[in-house]
Amino acid sequence: MLIFGLSTKDFLVATLVFLCERCHQQGAHHLVKRVRRFSLFFIPLFPVSTRYTDTCTVCGRTIGVPREMAEQAAVSATSGS
């Protein structure tokens, strides 16, 4: 009997502060990297998909972010500019 499946893990990439287009409030936004991995016998083996999302902490709006934009935002957040 084989036991396999998918596991998901979220990583907080950066916390950015800017104006939300939905609620029009200046607030923190969490940039999260979500990685889904194929697991065999509860051991994660290899990534199946990777997605980036931006969540407004004021209104809860969540949108998908392209990988290039997420990486650029993470670099600018760590450099302090």
N, CA, C and O atoms as a MOPAC input file, in Angstrom:
PM7 MOZYME 1SCF
protein

 N      0.83800 1    -1.17700 1     0.00000 1
 C      0.00000 1     0.00000 1     0.00000 1
 C      0.88200 1     1.23900 1     0.00000 1
 O      1.73400 1     1.40300 1     0.87400 1
 N      0.67700 1     2.10600 1    -0.97700 1
 C      1.41200 1     3.36600 1    -1.06800 1
 C      0.55500 1     4.50200 1    -0.51800 1
 O     -0.63900 1     4.59600 1    -0.80300 1
 N      1.17600 1     5.34100 1     0.25800 1
 C      0.49000 1     6.52000 1     0.77100 1
 C      1.15300 1     7.73800 1     0.13700 1
 O      2.32800 1     8.01200 1     0.38200 1
 N      0.39100 1     8.46900 1    -0.68300 1
 C      0.93600 1     9.65100 1    -1.34500 1
 C     -0.10500 1    10.75100 1    -1.34000 1
 O     -1.28800 1    10.51500 1    -1.09300 1
 N      0.35700 1    11.95000 1    -1.61700 1
 C     -0.55400 1    13.08900 1    -1.65300 1
 C      0.20500 1    14.38200 1    -1.86400 1
 O      1.36600 1    14.37600 1    -2.27500 1
 N     -0.46300 1    15.49400 1    -1.57900 1
 C      0.12800 1    16.81800 1    -1.72100 1
 C      0.12500 1    17.52200 1    -0.37500 1
 O     -0.84000 1    17.43300 1     0.38500 1
 N      1.20100 1    18.21400 1    -0.09200 1
 C      1.25600 1    19.04000 1     1.10700 1
 C      1.52600 1    20.47800 1     0.68600 1
 O      2.16500 1    20.72600 1    -0.33600 1
 N      1.03500 1    21.41700 1     1.48000 1
 C      1.18000 1    22.83000 1     1.17100 1
 C      1.85600 1    23.52900 1     2.33400 1
 O      1.53100 1    23.28100 1     3.49600 1
 N      2.80400 1    24.40800 1     2.01400 1
 C      3.47800 1    25.18200 1     3.04800 1
 C      3.56800 1    26.62900 1     2.58500 1
 O      3.90200 1    26.90600 1     1.43300 1
 N      3.26500 1    27.55400 1     3.50600 1
 C      3.31900 1    28.98500 1     3.21500 1
 C      4.55600 1    29.59700 1     3.84900 1
 O      4.92200 1    29.26000 1     4.97500 1
 N      5.20200 1    30.50600 1     3.11000 1
 C      6.36900 1    31.23400 1     3.59200 1
 C      6.09400 1    32.72400 1     3.44500 1
 O      5.74500 1    33.18500 1     2.35900 1
 N      6.24900 1    33.48400 1     4.53200 1
 C      6.10100 1    34.93100 1     4.46500 1
 C      7.37000 1    35.49500 1     3.83700 1
 O      8.45000 1    35.40500 1     4.42000 1
 N      7.23700 1    36.08000 1     2.64400 1
 C      8.37800 1    36.60900 1     1.91100 1
 C      8.71000 1    38.01400 1     2.40200 1
 O      9.87300 1    38.32900 1     2.65100 1
 N      7.68200 1    38.86300 1     2.54100 1
 C      7.90400 1    40.24800 1     2.95800 1
 C      6.59700 1    40.83300 1     3.46500 1
 O      5.51000 1    40.35900 1     3.13400 1
 N      6.73000 1    41.87300 1     4.27600 1
 C      5.59100 1    42.68300 1     4.68600 1
 C      5.81400 1    44.07000 1     4.11000 1
 O      6.78500 1    44.74500 1     4.45000 1
 N      4.91700 1    44.48700 1     3.24400 1
 C      5.03800 1    45.75900 1     2.53500 1
 C      3.93300 1    46.70000 1     2.98700 1
 O      2.83900 1    46.25400 1     3.33400 1
 N      4.20800 1    47.98700 1     2.98500 1
 C      3.20100 1    48.98000 1     3.35600 1
 C      2.91200 1    49.83700 1     2.12800 1
 O      3.79500 1    50.52000 1     1.61000 1
 N      1.65700 1    49.79200 1     1.67000 1
 C      1.22400 1    50.63600 1     0.56200 1
 C     -0.28900 1    50.74800 1     0.56200 1
 O     -0.96100 1    50.11600 1     1.37700 1
 N     -0.82300 1    51.54300 1    -0.33900 1
 C     -2.26000 1    51.82300 1    -0.42700 1
 C     -2.97100 1    50.66000 1    -1.12600 1
 O     -2.59400 1    50.26600 1    -2.23000 1
 N     -3.99900 1    50.12000 1    -0.47400 1
 C     -4.77900 1    49.01700 1    -1.04400 1
 C     -5.75200 1    49.57800 1    -2.07000 1
 O     -6.40800 1    50.59000 1    -1.82200 1
 N     -5.84800 1    48.91900 1    -3.22800 1
 C     -6.75900 1    49.40500 1    -4.27300 1
 C     -8.21500 1    49.08900 1    -3.97300 1
 O     -9.10700 1    49.66700 1    -4.59500 1
 N     -8.47700 1    48.18400 1    -3.03400 1
 C     -9.85900 1    47.83500 1    -2.69500 1
 C    -10.42800 1    48.73100 1    -1.59200 1
 O    -11.49500 1    49.32100 1    -1.75900 1
 N     -9.71300 1    48.83300 1    -0.46100 1
 C    -10.23500 1    49.59400 1     0.67900 1
 C     -9.68700 1    51.02000 1     0.74800 1
 O    -10.15300 1    51.82100 1     1.55800 1
 N     -8.70200 1    51.34300 1    -0.09200 1
 C     -8.09100 1    52.67200 1    -0.16900 1
 C     -7.49700 1    53.11800 1     1.16100 1
 O     -7.50200 1    54.30700 1     1.47800 1
 N     -6.97900 1    52.15300 1     1.94900 1
 C     -6.32500 1    52.43900 1     3.21700 1
 C     -4.83900 1    52.11800 1     3.10200 1
 O     -4.45400 1    51.14800 1     2.44900 1
 N     -4.01700 1    52.93000 1     3.73300 1
 C     -2.58200 1    52.66100 1     3.82200 1
 C     -2.40400 1    51.58600 1     4.89200 1
 O     -2.81200 1    51.78600 1     6.03600 1
 N     -1.81100 1    50.46900 1     4.54600 1
 C     -1.66200 1    49.39500 1     5.51600 1
 C     -0.64200 1    48.36100 1     5.08400 1
 O     -0.11500 1    48.40300 1     3.97300 1
 N     -0.37900 1    47.44200 1     5.98200 1
 C      0.57800 1    46.37000 1     5.71800 1
 C     -0.04400 1    45.32600 1     4.79100 1
 O     -1.22900 1    45.00600 1     4.89000 1
 N      0.77100 1    44.81500 1     3.90700 1
 C      0.37800 1    43.75300 1     2.98700 1
 C      1.38400 1    42.62100 1     3.14400 1
 O      2.59300 1    42.85000 1     3.12300 1
 N      0.88200 1    41.40000 1     3.30100 1
 C      1.75100 1    40.23800 1     3.44100 1
 C      1.94300 1    39.59500 1     2.08200 1
 O      0.97700 1    39.21500 1     1.42100 1
 N      3.19400 1    39.47400 1     1.67100 1
 C      3.55100 1    38.77200 1     0.44400 1
 C      3.94400 1    37.35800 1     0.84100 1
 O      4.93500 1    37.15500 1     1.54400 1
 N      3.15400 1    36.36800 1     0.38300 1
 C      3.31200 1    34.98100 1     0.81900 1
 C      3.63100 1    34.09300 1    -0.38100 1
 O      3.02800 1    34.21700 1    -1.44700 1
 N      4.58500 1    33.20600 1    -0.18100 1
 C      4.92900 1    32.19600 1    -1.18900 1
 C      4.32000 1    30.87800 1    -0.73100 1
 O      4.62200 1    30.40500 1     0.36400 1
 N      3.46900 1    30.28100 1    -1.55400 1
 C      2.80300 1    29.00700 1    -1.22900 1
 C      3.37200 1    27.92500 1    -2.14400 1
 O      3.28300 1    28.01700 1    -3.36900 1
 N      3.95400 1    26.90500 1    -1.53100 1
 C      4.58600 1    25.81300 1    -2.27300 1
 C      3.81500 1    24.52500 1    -2.00700 1
 O      3.62200 1    24.13100 1    -0.85700 1
 N      3.37500 1    23.87400 1    -3.08700 1
 C      2.72100 1    22.56400 1    -2.98900 1
 C      3.73500 1    21.51400 1    -3.39900 1
 O      4.38900 1    21.63600 1    -4.43500 1
 N      3.86200 1    20.47400 1    -2.57000 1
 C      4.83700 1    19.42100 1    -2.81800 1
 C      4.14800 1    18.05700 1    -2.87300 1
 O      3.16500 1    17.80600 1    -2.17600 1
 N      4.68900 1    17.19400 1    -3.71700 1
 C      4.24300 1    15.81000 1    -3.76800 1
 C      4.87800 1    15.07700 1    -2.59500 1
 O      6.08200 1    15.19400 1    -2.36600 1
 N      4.06800 1    14.31500 1    -1.84500 1
 C      4.56100 1    13.58900 1    -0.67400 1
 C      4.34800 1    12.09700 1    -0.85300 1
 O      3.33400 1    11.65500 1    -1.39300 1
 N      5.31200 1    11.34200 1    -0.39400 1
 C      5.23800 1     9.88800 1    -0.39900 1
 C      5.56200 1     9.40700 1     1.01200 1
 O      6.63800 1     9.69400 1     1.53800 1
 N      4.63500 1     8.67800 1     1.62200 1
 C      4.76500 1     8.23800 1     3.01400 1
 C      5.01500 1     9.43200 1     3.93400 1
 O      5.85600 1     9.36900 1     4.83100 1
 N      4.28500 1    10.51100 1     3.70700 1
 C      4.31600 1    11.73600 1     4.50900 1
 C      5.65100 1    12.48000 1     4.43300 1
 O      5.92000 1    13.33900 1     5.27300 1
 N      6.48100 1    12.17000 1     3.45300 1
 C      7.75200 1    12.86600 1     3.25400 1
 C      7.63600 1    13.70300 1     1.99100 1
 O      7.46000 1    13.14800 1     0.90700 1
 N      7.73100 1    15.04600 1     2.10200 1
 C      7.66400 1    15.89100 1     0.90100 1
 C      8.87500 1    15.63800 1     0.00200 1
 O     10.01800 1    15.70700 1     0.45500 1
 N      8.61700 1    15.34500 1    -1.27100 1
 C      9.70200 1    14.98000 1    -2.17700 1
 C     10.10600 1    16.10000 1    -3.13200 1
 O     11.27500 1    16.48200 1    -3.17200 1
 N      9.15000 1    16.63200 1    -3.90200 1
 C      9.50000 1    17.66700 1    -4.87400 1
 C      8.33300 1    18.62600 1    -5.03900 1
 O      7.17300 1    18.24800 1    -4.87600 1
 N      8.66100 1    19.89200 1    -5.36900 1
 C      7.58700 1    20.88800 1    -5.54300 1
 C      6.78400 1    20.62800 1    -6.81400 1
 O      7.33600 1    20.29600 1    -7.86400 1
 N      5.46800 1    20.78900 1    -6.69200 1
 C      4.56800 1    20.62500 1    -7.82200 1
 C      4.18800 1    21.99500 1    -8.37900 1
 O      4.13500 1    22.18200 1    -9.59500 1
 N      3.92300 1    22.95500 1    -7.48500 1
 C      3.57600 1    24.30300 1    -7.92900 1
 C      4.00100 1    25.31000 1    -6.87100 1
 O      4.12900 1    24.98800 1    -5.69000 1
 N      4.21700 1    26.54300 1    -7.33200 1
 C      4.56700 1    27.65700 1    -6.45600 1
 C      3.72700 1    28.85100 1    -6.86200 1
 O      3.65900 1    29.20100 1    -8.04000 1
 N      3.07800 1    29.48200 1    -5.87200 1
 C      2.24800 1    30.66700 1    -6.12900 1
 C      2.61500 1    31.74900 1    -5.13000 1
 O      3.04200 1    31.46300 1    -4.01100 1
 N      2.44400 1    32.98900 1    -5.54700 1
 C      2.65500 1    34.13000 1    -4.66700 1
 C      1.33300 1    34.86600 1    -4.51400 1
 O      0.60300 1    35.04800 1    -5.48900 1
 N      1.01900 1    35.29400 1    -3.28200 1
 C     -0.19900 1    36.05800 1    -3.04500 1
 C      0.12400 1    37.28100 1    -2.19900 1
 O      1.07300 1    37.28300 1    -1.41500 1
 N     -0.68400 1    38.31700 1    -2.37400 1
 C     -0.59200 1    39.54900 1    -1.60000 1
 C     -1.89900 1    39.69000 1    -0.83100 1
 O     -2.97600 1    39.67300 1    -1.42600 1
 N     -1.80900 1    39.82900 1     0.49500 1
 C     -2.99500 1    39.95500 1     1.33900 1
 C     -2.93900 1    41.26500 1     2.10600 1
 O     -1.96500 1    41.54700 1     2.80400 1
 N     -3.99500 1    42.06400 1     1.97100 1
 C     -4.11800 1    43.31500 1     2.71900 1
 C     -4.54200 1    42.97100 1     4.14400 1
 O     -5.50700 1    42.23300 1     4.34000 1
 N     -3.82900 1    43.49700 1     5.14100 1
 C     -4.17200 1    43.20700 1     6.53100 1
 C     -5.32900 1    44.06300 1     7.03200 1
 O     -5.87200 1    43.79400 1     8.10400 1
 N     -5.71900 1    45.09200 1     6.27600 1
 C     -6.82900 1    45.95400 1     6.68000 1
 C     -8.16100 1    45.33700 1     6.26500 1
 O     -9.05100 1    45.17400 1     7.10000 1
 N     -8.31200 1    44.98800 1     4.97600 1
 C     -9.60300 1    44.50100 1     4.47900 1
 C     -9.61500 1    43.00800 1     4.15900 1
 O    -10.68700 1    42.43500 1     3.96000 1
 N     -8.44800 1    42.36600 1     4.10600 1
 C     -8.38300 1    40.93300 1     3.83100 1
 C     -8.36400 1    40.56200 1     2.36700 1
 O     -8.41100 1    39.37700 1     2.03700 1
 N     -8.29500 1    41.54400 1     1.47200 1
 C     -8.25800 1    41.28500 1     0.03800 1
 C     -6.99700 1    40.47800 1    -0.30400 1
 O     -5.89700 1    40.83800 1     0.11500 1
 N     -7.15800 1    39.40300 1    -1.05300 1
 C     -6.03100 1    38.56500 1    -1.46600 1
 C     -6.02700 1    38.45300 1    -2.98400 1
 O     -7.04600 1    38.13700 1    -3.59800 1
 N     -4.86400 1    38.71700 1    -3.58400 1
 C     -4.72200 1    38.58100 1    -5.03800 1
 C     -3.43900 1    37.80500 1    -5.34100 1
 O     -2.50000 1    37.79000 1    -4.54500 1
 N     -3.42200 1    37.17400 1    -6.49300 1
 C     -2.22900 1    36.49100 1    -6.96700 1
 C     -1.23700 1    37.49000 1    -7.52400 1
 O     -1.62500 1    38.50500 1    -8.10300 1
 N      0.03800 1    37.20400 1    -7.35100 1
 C      1.10100 1    38.08700 1    -7.80500 1
 C      2.03000 1    37.27100 1    -8.71000 1
 O      2.39800 1    36.15000 1    -8.35700 1
 N      2.41300 1    37.81300 1    -9.87000 1
 C      3.37900 1    37.10500 1   -10.71400 1
 C      4.72700 1    36.95200 1    -9.99100 1
 O      5.11300 1    37.80200 1    -9.18800 1
 N      5.42300 1    35.86800 1   -10.28800 1
 C      6.68900 1    35.55500 1    -9.62000 1
 C      7.70700 1    36.69200 1    -9.73600 1
 O      8.37600 1    37.02300 1    -8.75700 1
 N      7.82800 1    37.28600 1   -10.91500 1
 C      8.80700 1    38.34600 1   -11.12700 1
 C      8.51800 1    39.54700 1   -10.22300 1
 O      9.43500 1    40.11700 1    -9.63100 1
 N      7.25200 1    39.92700 1   -10.12000 1
 C      6.88300 1    41.06300 1    -9.26400 1
 C      7.11800 1    40.73800 1    -7.79300 1
 O      7.55400 1    41.60300 1    -7.03500 1
 N      6.83900 1    39.51700 1    -7.38400 1
 C      7.03600 1    39.11400 1    -5.99300 1
 C      8.51500 1    39.13500 1    -5.62100 1
 O      8.88000 1    39.60700 1    -4.54500 1
 N      9.36200 1    38.62600 1    -6.50700 1
 C     10.79700 1    38.62400 1    -6.24000 1
 C     11.35100 1    40.04100 1    -6.19600 1
 O     12.20300 1    40.34600 1    -5.36100 1
 N     10.87900 1    40.90600 1    -7.08400 1
 C     11.31900 1    42.29300 1    -7.10000 1
 C     10.88500 1    43.01300 1    -5.81500 1
 O     11.66200 1    43.78400 1    -5.25200 1
 N      9.67300 1    42.77500 1    -5.35100 1
 C      9.17600 1    43.38900 1    -4.12300 1
 C      9.95900 1    42.89500 1    -2.91200 1
 O     10.24200 1    43.67100 1    -2.00000 1
 N     10.31000 1    41.61400 1    -2.89700 1
 C     11.08000 1    41.05200 1    -1.79400 1
 C     12.47300 1    41.65600 1    -1.73000 1
 O     12.98200 1    41.93000 1    -0.64300 1
 N     13.09500 1    41.86600 1    -2.88700 1
 C     14.43300 1    42.46600 1    -2.92400 1
 C     14.36600 1    43.91900 1    -2.45900 1
 O     15.22300 1    44.36200 1    -1.69400 1
 N     13.37000 1    44.65800 1    -2.90800 1
 C     13.26000 1    46.05200 1    -2.50900 1
 C     12.91300 1    46.18600 1    -1.02700 1
 O     13.30800 1    47.16500 1    -0.39400 1
 N     12.18400 1    45.22400 1    -0.46400 1
 C     11.83100 1    45.26200 1     0.97100 1
 C     13.06000 1    44.97900 1     1.83700 1
 O     13.21100 1    45.57200 1     2.90500 1
 N     13.93700 1    44.08000 1     1.38800 1
 C     15.12500 1    43.74300 1     2.17900 1
 C     16.20800 1    44.78700 1     2.04100 1
 O     17.03000 1    44.94000 1     2.94500 1
 N     16.23400 1    45.52000 1     0.92100 1
 C     17.25800 1    46.55100 1     0.74300 1
 C     16.87900 1    47.85700 1     1.44200 1
 O     17.72600 1    48.73400 1     1.61100 1
 N     15.61100 1    47.99500 1     1.85000 1
 C     15.18700 1    49.16100 1     2.58600 1
 C     14.79400 1    50.34500 1     1.73800 1
 O     14.62700 1    51.44600 1     2.26300 1
 N     14.64100 1    50.15400 1     0.44700 1
 C     14.22700 1    51.28900 1    -0.40400 1
 C     12.86300 1    51.10100 1    -0.97900 1
 O     12.37800 1    51.96300 1    -1.71100 1

